[in-house]
Amino acid sequence: MLLSIPATDSLRHNNEAQVRCYRSLFSDRMEMRASPECVAEYLDHHEGWFQRCAAPMRVKALDSQSYALTLGRFSNFGFEVEPRIGLRLLPQQLGDYQIITIEPPHDDQPPCHHYDVDFKAGLKLEPHETPVSEMAVSNTTEQTTFVTWNLDLSVWIQLPKVITLLPDGLVQTSGDQLLREIVRQISRRLTWKVQEDFHASHGLNCPPRRRAAF
């Protein structure tokens, strides 16, 4: 599910009727019961938590900042893709993190010309000040940090010609459903696992899972 062909042949620049573009915006927020400094130190050392939390997706480290992920098999109208995406986790800038798309190596499998992906994500650390009234009731000075998570995902898919004979609205709706499933895989589940992994690794009680506005 990544740019896996030369840029000049990229599906995102292809105007053929068989090429469809689907886009999804996603946002969520994680409550971390620790200081921003503690959360930042954890996120900075992604070589540990990223591979643990990405499971059951297959993950391969490419270098100190980048990973190749195989997301699983997705099917639509009998047309199947097994998206593979490369992500680079950029170093934080004053509490802001960016994740961008890169092209994964093709040494272990041939490139796929049926899909193309642009993945842009951002995380921001937001310290939460506990009101004095709440501190008096809880009798604790425990710090809380919220991690705001945003994803802008665009997917281009080259459909078989027979599918383009179907009603345009049906093809678009079906593609949107496929994209939502992919977003669930790489966003919602990863959010839960990162939150749980952080608290477990620091011996802290994890807040209950929140239902995302999805």
N, C-alpha and C positions, 0 to 999 in steps of 0.2 A: 504494500500500500504506500509506495514511495516512488519518487522520480527514479525510475530504473532504466531509462533509455536516454540517449544523448539529448542535451537541452534543445538542440535544433529540431528534434522530433518529438518533443514533449507534448503529451496529450492536452495540456492546458493551453496550448497555442493552436490546437487543431479544431477547425470549424465544421468538421464533417458531422452529419446527422447522427451517426452512430456513437459519437462521443458526447456523454452527458456529464455535467458538473453538478455536484451536490455539496451543500455547505451547511455546517452546523456550528452554532455558538453554544458554549457550555460554561457555566460558572458554579462554583461551590466554595465552601469555607470550612476549614478544619480548626477545631479548638484544641490547642496544645497547652497542657497545664504545666508550663515552664516559662522561663524568661526568654525574650527574643534572642539573647546571646546563646542560650542552650539550644534552642530550635535551629538557629543558624548553623551552629557547629555540626549538628546532626545532618542537616540538609547538604552542607558543604562536602561531607564525606559520603557521597552517594554511591561509591563503589561497594558499600556494604548493603544499604537498605534498598537500592534500586532493584538489584537482581532478586532479593528476597520478596519484595512487594509486587514485582511484576508477574510472578508465578500465578496461574499455570502457563502464561505465555512463555515461549522459549526466548531466552535472552543470551546474547553474545556480546561481551565487551570488545569494543574495537580499539579504543585507546583510553586514556585517563578521563576523558569527558564524554565519550560516545558509546552508543549501544545499538545493536541490531535486534529488533523484536519480530517474532513471528506470531501473529495475533490469533491464529486459528482459521478455520474454514467457514466461509460465509456463502450462502446460496440465494439466488434470486431468479425465478422463472427457470430453474434448472441450470443457470449460469453460475458457476462456482469460481471464487477467488480465495486464495490463501494469502492474505496481505502480509507483506514484510516491510517494515518501516525502520529507518535509521533516525535516531534522535541524538542530539548533542545538548548536554546540560551545561549551559554557560555559567561561569563564576558569578557569584552574586555581586550586585552593585548597590550598596547601601540598603540591604534588606530586600532588594528586588532580584528575582530569578527569571531567566528566560530559557525555554526549551525550543529548539528549532529542528527542522527536518534536514537530514543529510542523506546522501546516497550510500547505501550499504554495499559492501563488497559482494561480488558475484562468484567468489571462488568455490563456494559449496553448492551453488544452484544457479541455473541460467536466469538471466534477467527476464522479467515479465513485461510485456508490452500492452497489457490490458488495463492497467490502472496507474494512477499518478496521484500523489498526495502532497498537500502543503499543510504542515502541522506547525502551528504557532501557539505556544502556551506561556503563561506568565504566573509567577507566584509572588506574593507580597506579604511580608511580615508586618502585623499590626498589633502592637502592645495593647493590652486591655487593662485599664486601671479599675481595680475593684473599689466600688463605692464604700465610704466609711461605714455606712449602715450595714452593708453586707459583711464587712470584715468583723463588725461587732457581733453579728449573729453567728458567723462561722468560726470566730475566734482563730483565724488563720491569716497569714500574709502571703499565701500561695499566689504566685504570679501566673497570668494566663496570656498566651499569645495566639492570635488568630492568623491563620494562613489563608489568604484569599487566592483562589485558583481560577484562572480563566483560560479557555481554549477556543481558538478559531481554527476550524478544520475544514478544508476543502478537498474534495475527492473527485477526480475525473475517471470515468470508466468507459472503455470502448465496448459497447454492447454488440452482440451478434445481430446481423441484419434482420433476422426474423423477429427479434424483440421490437425493433423500431416500427414494425407493422401494427403493433398494439396501440390502443389509445394513448395519446401523449400524457394525459393526466395520470393514467394508471402506471405508466413507466416512471413518471416522476415520483409519485407517492411510494411506489415500491422501492425506488432508490433511496428515498428519504428514510424509510424504515431500516434499510440496510445500513445506512450511515449512522443512525441512532444506535444500532446494535454495536457498531464498531466503537462509537464514543463511550458506550457503557463499558466496553472491555478496557479501554485505555485511560479512562478518566474516573468514573465513579468507583470502580473496584480498586483502582490504584489509590484513590483518595482514602478509602476506608483502611486499606492495608498499611499505608504510610502512617496514618494516625495511630493505629493499633501497635505497629512496630515501634514507633517512637516511645510510646508510653511503656510498653513492655521492656524495652532496652534500658529505660531509665527508672524502672521500678515504680511507675506512677499509675494511678487509676485512670483508665481511658474513659473519656466521656461517651455516652451512648451515641450510636449512629444516628445521624440526621438524615431525613429524607431530602434529597436534592431537588431544587426547582428545575426539573428536567423536561 
